Amino acid sequence: MNLNERFKFASAPDSWGVLDYPGPSWNQSYEKMLDEMVEAGYTGTELGPYGFFPTDPAVLKEQLGRRNLKLLASFVPVPLGDAASTKAVVEQIRKVGELLAKLGAPFLVLADAQSAERDRLSGRVPSDGSAGWTAEQWKQAGKVVADAARVASDYGLDLVFHPHVATYVETPEECERLFDATSHTNIGLCLDTGHCVYGGGSAAREATKYKDKLRLVHIKDCNATVLDEARREKWTFEQAIEHKVFTVIGEGDIDFPDFFHTLARNGYSGWCVVEQDVKFGDTTIRPAESVTASLKYLRSVVGTLDSEKVTA
């Protein structure tokens, strides 16, 4: 298998500024968005927030089928450390899982929900754990993940965890703690290159550390100068996005040739979801052009590695 066959590229609604909650960003045409994904050369998409795409499986199946797009997953952020929310969390996972299963999606992407407390420390979380969960909250998070894994399994879905900026699982140390707390489950890792770097990690290093758990990759690029300013000025995650901390893939500072070399060497084979988190309505960013340029760059990276005969 050559590397162009090993790595499959998908897109996602957040590159069009679709937020996790209903608002103006949800008023744009999802049909036009899907058309732009296909025109750019993508063969898959994530669901985005539940409710943006049609939730009637027959309607969504027809829309995806006519474009030969594979539905991969949905991103489901939930308050993992809050014992009072456990029932609501499981219900949300069931609702999303049912739709994904009916459309043959392979993954459900779980993350801790963003919080104001952690947003104030985004990108600057102390490594000593002083701003993190208590031992009891880590235990609660492990319980919720185990419950989520059972629900996902009921629907034939592979549960993968997404460390995320402005949550209680942001840094490499917190990611380790999460997988320690969930060692009794079969949960995998969804590694997001941009969130990893924002949280103080190295995407290539994390890919190697969790090579046996890595099942899905989110591709973001990060402007190191903007990230340094975000840390210095103590911006929230949303403010950093407004200042374009994430860029068209290949225009930022993440070393993607090294990252894909690492993936190839570790034997990763599967989907890479290309994303550029943007502020909806920013007229300086044209999503269709962004996702097209990003895919062109990534294919050139993979093509170069393939010519070098990089193997696992």
C-alpha positions in Angstrom: 0.0 0.0 0.0 1.5 3.4 -1.0 1.1 6.3 1.4 -1.5 8.1 -0.8 -3.7 5.0 -0.2 -2.8 4.8 3.4 -3.9 8.3 4.3 -7.4 9.3 3.5 -8.5 12.9 3.8 -11.8 14.3 5.1 -13.1 17.8 5.9 -15.3 19.1 8.6 -17.9 22.0 9.1 -15.6 23.9 11.5 -13.5 25.0 8.6 -16.6 27.0 7.6 -16.9 28.6 11.0 -19.7 26.3 12.2 -19.8 26.6 16.0 -20.9 24.0 18.5 -24.2 25.7 19.2 -26.9 27.1 17.0 -26.5 30.6 15.7 -25.6 32.5 12.5 -23.0 30.0 11.5 -25.7 27.4 11.2 -27.6 29.4 8.7 -25.2 28.7 5.8 -26.1 26.1 3.2 -24.8 22.7 4.2 -25.4 21.5 0.7 -23.0 24.1 -0.7 -20.5 23.2 2.0 -20.6 19.5 1.0 -20.2 20.5 -2.7 -17.2 22.6 -1.8 -15.6 19.6 0.1 -16.0 17.4 -3.0 -14.7 20.1 -5.3 -11.6 20.4 -3.1 -11.0 16.6 -3.4 -12.1 15.3 0.0 -13.8 11.9 0.2 -15.1 12.1 3.8 -16.6 14.5 6.3 -17.4 14.7 10.0 -20.9 15.5 11.2 -20.0 18.7 13.0 -22.3 19.7 15.9 -25.5 17.6 16.1 -28.2 19.5 14.3 -26.2 21.4 11.7 -26.4 18.6 9.1 -29.9 17.0 8.8 -30.6 14.6 11.6 -33.0 12.5 9.5 -30.7 9.7 8.5 -32.5 9.1 5.2 -32.0 12.7 4.1 -28.4 12.9 5.2 -27.6 9.5 3.6 -29.0 10.7 0.3 -27.0 14.0 0.5 -23.7 12.2 1.2 -24.4 9.4 -1.2 -24.9 11.6 -4.2 -21.5 13.1 -3.5 -19.7 9.9 -2.6 -18.8 11.3 0.8 -18.1 9.0 3.8 -19.4 10.1 7.2 -16.7 9.5 9.7 -17.7 10.8 13.2 -19.2 13.4 15.3 -17.4 15.6 17.9 -19.2 15.3 21.2 -17.9 17.6 24.0 -19.3 16.7 27.5 -18.5 17.8 31.0 -16.5 14.7 32.0 -15.6 15.7 35.6 -19.1 16.6 36.7 -20.9 13.7 38.4 -24.3 15.5 38.1 -24.1 15.4 34.3 -23.5 11.7 33.8 -27.1 10.9 32.8 -27.3 13.8 30.3 -23.9 12.8 28.9 -25.0 9.3 28.1 -28.2 10.4 26.6 -26.4 12.8 24.3 -24.0 10.1 23.2 -27.0 7.8 22.5 -28.7 10.4 20.4 -25.5 11.2 18.3 -24.5 7.5 18.2 -27.8 6.4 16.7 -27.5 8.8 13.8 -23.8 7.9 13.2 -24.6 4.2 13.3 -27.5 4.5 10.8 -25.1 6.2 8.4 -22.3 3.7 8.9 -19.8 6.1 10.5 -16.9 4.3 12.3 -16.1 6.8 15.1 -17.5 8.8 17.9 -15.1 11.6 19.0 -15.4 12.4 22.7 -13.9 15.4 24.5 -14.2 17.2 27.8 -16.4 20.3 27.4 -14.8 23.7 27.3 -15.1 25.8 30.5 -14.6 29.4 31.4 -12.1 28.4 34.1 -9.9 26.5 31.7 -10.4 29.0 28.9 -8.7 31.6 31.0 -5.6 29.3 31.1 -5.7 28.0 27.6 -2.2 27.4 26.3 -0.8 28.2 29.7 -1.9 25.3 32.0 0.6 24.6 34.8 2.3 21.3 34.4 2.0 20.5 38.1 -1.7 19.7 37.9 -2.7 22.6 40.2 -5.3 23.9 37.8 -6.7 20.4 37.0 -9.2 18.0 38.3 -9.2 16.5 41.8 -8.5 12.8 42.2 -12.3 12.3 42.5 -13.0 14.2 39.3 -10.5 12.1 37.4 -12.2 9.0 38.8 -15.5 10.5 37.6 -14.1 11.2 34.1 -12.9 7.5 33.9 -16.4 6.4 34.8 -18.1 8.6 32.2 -15.7 7.5 29.5 -16.4 3.8 30.4 -20.1 4.5 30.1 -19.6 6.3 26.8 -17.5 3.4 25.5 -20.3 0.9 26.3 -22.9 3.1 24.5 -20.6 3.6 21.5 -20.0 -0.2 21.3 -23.8 -0.8 21.4 -24.0 1.2 18.1 -20.9 -0.4 16.6 -18.8 2.8 17.0 -15.2 3.1 18.0 -14.9 5.7 20.8 -11.8 8.0 20.5 -10.8 10.8 22.8 -9.8 14.3 21.6 -7.6 16.3 24.0 -8.9 19.9 23.5 -7.8 23.4 24.3 -9.7 25.1 27.1 -10.8 21.8 28.7 -9.5 19.8 31.6 -7.7 17.4 29.2 -5.5 19.8 27.2 -1.9 19.2 28.0 0.3 16.1 27.3 0.3 15.4 31.1 -3.4 15.6 31.3 -3.7 13.3 28.3 -1.6 10.7 30.1 -3.8 11.1 33.2 -6.9 10.5 31.1 -5.6 7.3 29.6 -4.5 6.1 33.0 -8.0 6.8 34.3 -9.5 4.9 31.4 -7.1 2.0 31.2 -9.9 -0.4 31.8 -11.6 0.7 28.5 -10.7 0.3 24.9 -10.9 4.0 24.1 -8.6 5.2 21.4 -7.0 8.6 20.7 -8.1 11.2 18.2 -4.9 13.3 17.9 -5.5 16.9 16.8 -2.2 18.5 15.7 -3.2 22.1 16.4 -4.7 21.4 19.9 -1.7 19.3 20.8 0.7 22.1 20.0 -1.5 24.8 21.6 -1.5 22.6 24.8 2.3 22.5 24.8 2.9 19.2 23.1 4.6 17.8 20.0 2.3 16.2 17.5 4.9 13.8 16.3 5.9 12.8 19.8 2.3 12.2 20.9 1.7 10.2 17.7 4.5 7.9 18.7 3.6 7.7 22.4 0.1 6.6 21.6 0.8 4.7 18.3 -1.2 1.7 19.6 -4.2 3.9 20.5 -4.1 6.4 17.6 -7.2 5.7 15.5 -8.1 9.1 14.0 -6.1 12.3 13.2 -7.3 15.9 13.0 -5.0 18.1 11.0 -4.7 21.7 12.0 -1.7 24.1 11.5 -0.7 26.6 14.0 1.0 30.1 13.7 3.6 30.0 16.4 3.9 33.8 16.6 0.2 34.2 17.3 0.3 31.4 19.8 3.2 33.1 21.6 1.2 36.3 21.7 -1.9 34.5 22.9 0.1 33.1 25.9 1.7 36.4 26.6 -1.5 38.4 26.4 -3.5 35.7 28.2 -6.0 35.4 25.4 -8.9 33.0 25.6 -9.1 30.3 23.0 -11.7 32.2 21.1 -9.6 35.3 21.0 -6.7 33.3 19.6 -8.9 31.9 16.9 -10.0 35.4 16.0 -6.4 36.4 15.7 -5.9 33.4 13.3 -3.8 31.1 15.5 -4.8 28.4 13.1 -3.8 28.7 9.4 -4.2 27.0 6.1 -2.3 23.8 6.4 1.3 24.3 5.3 1.2 28.1 6.1 1.8 27.6 9.8 4.7 26.2 11.9 3.9 22.6 12.4 6.3 20.3 10.7 4.0 18.1 8.6 6.6 16.2 6.7 8.0 15.1 10.0 4.5 14.3 11.4 3.5 12.2 8.4 6.9 10.5 8.4 6.1 9.6 12.0 2.7 8.3 11.1 4.1 6.2 8.3 6.9 4.8 10.4 4.4 3.9 13.1 2.1 2.1 10.7 -0.9 4.5 11.0 -3.4 3.9 8.2 -6.7 5.7 8.1 -8.5 9.0 8.1 -7.0 12.5 8.6 -9.7 15.2 9.1 -8.4 18.6 7.8 -9.6 21.6 9.8 -9.0 25.3 10.2 -10.9 26.7 13.1 -12.1 30.2 12.0 -14.3 32.9 13.2 -17.6 32.8 11.3 -18.1 35.9 9.1 -14.4 36.7 8.8 -14.3 37.9 5.2 -10.5 37.5 5.0 -10.9 33.7 5.1 -12.5 31.9 2.2 -13.3 28.3 3.4 -13.5 26.7 0.0 -10.1 28.1 -0.9 -8.6 27.2 2.5 -9.6 23.5 2.4 -8.5 23.2 -1.2 -5.0 24.7 -0.5 -4.7 22.6 2.6 -5.4 19.3 0.8 -3.1 20.2 -2.1 -0.3 20.8 0.4 -0.9 17.6 2.3 -1.0 15.5 -0.8 2.4 17.0 -1.8 3.8 16.0 1.6 2.5 12.5 1.4 3.6 12.2 -2.2 7.2 13.2 -1.2 7.3 10.6 1.5 6.0 8.0 -0.8 8.7 8.7 -3.3 11.2 8.2 -0.4 9.7 4.8 0.2 8.9 5.4 3.9 7.5 2.2 5.4 6.3 1.1 8.8 
